[in-house]
Amino acid sequence: MLDDKWHATIASLIAATVNSVTLNLVGRIQQLGERYEETVNDLDAEIAKLESKVAQHLAAMGVK
């Protein structure tokens, strides 16, 4: 009878810990997904666009 009481308490604590760890992992994975959602191709396209703007500004100032 005493073993059943402790078994339920320990099982409950383990389940709560597993749930907490799972939620933390999911949150961290979401953070990483947001951080790295832009692909290299997206970044390359942005760089090319900005390089073009810089080149236009330099040309307008007479810099070759």
N, C-alpha and C positions, 0 to 999 in steps of 0.2 A: 504494500500500500504506500509506504513512504517512497519507494523507488518510482512508483507511478507519478507521485506528486513532483518529484525532482525531474523526472523525465519530461513532463509537460513544460515545466519552467525552462529547462535547458533547451528543449526543442524550440520554444517560443523565442528565446534570446538568440539562438542560432539563426532562426528564420528572419528575425529583425536585422541582424548583422548582415546576412546575405542580401537582404533587400536594400539596405543602406549602401553597401558596396556596389551593388548593381546600379542603383540610381546615380552614384558618383561616377561610375564608369560611363554610363550613358551621357551624363552631362559633359564629361571630358571629351568623349568622342564627338559630341555635337560642337564643342568649342573648336576642336581640331578641324572638323569639317568646314566650319565657317572660316577659319583662318586660311585654309588651303583650297577654298572653293574656286578661286580663279586659277585657270590653267596657264601653263607656260605660253600657249598660243595667245591667250587673252592678254597676258602681260606683254608679249612681243608686239601685238597689235597696238597696244597703248603706247609703248615706247616708240614705235614707228610714227604714230600720230604726233607725239610730242616732238620727235626729231624734226618732223616736217615743219611744225610751227616755229621751232627755234631757227631752222634754216631760212624760213620766210622772214623772220624778224632780223636776222643777220643780213640777209640780202637787202632789206629795206634800209638798213643802216650803212650799206655799202661794203660790208665785210664779205670777203669771198672765202 
